[in-house]
Amino acid sequence: MANAVPVTQKACASCKHQRRKCDQNCALAKYFPAERSNDFENVYHLFGMQNTLKILKSVEEEERDALIESLIMEARMRLEHPVHGHFSVARKLSFEIEKTEKELEIVRQKIHICKGADNRAGPSTRGGQPDQP
């Protein structure tokens, strides 16, 4: 024990923000290590500390990683699109899908028309010989 070196744990982004020592019981240390301080700041500004902890505790342990990633994504979207957040991105993508579906329907109609014109014309001939399949 004479040469025992105390193990120092690097403070997580949450504890750094609160200027406190990070201990083993820190609920956010696993999800917001010091390297993810920007992500924590975004989540903190959007949801606040108490709401983040409340949301985190409201889900099962195995779902928490996905929850934190969802909170981070929503906070980033709110930062990039302050008025509508992720809704503006979803709406834009929805419009693009509708536009593409309409375009696809037009192409299908044109293909159907072309196939119908080929069937009405009958087999084409080259030099009196029908086409080989």
Buried (B, 14 or more C-beta within 10 A) or exposed (E): EEEEEEEEEEBBBBBBBBEEEBEEEBBBBEBBBBEBBBBBBBBBEBBEBEEBBEBBEEEEEEEBEEBBEEBBBBBBBBBEBEEEBBEBEEEEEEEEEEEEEEEEEEEEEEEEEEEEEEEEEEEEEEEEEEEEE
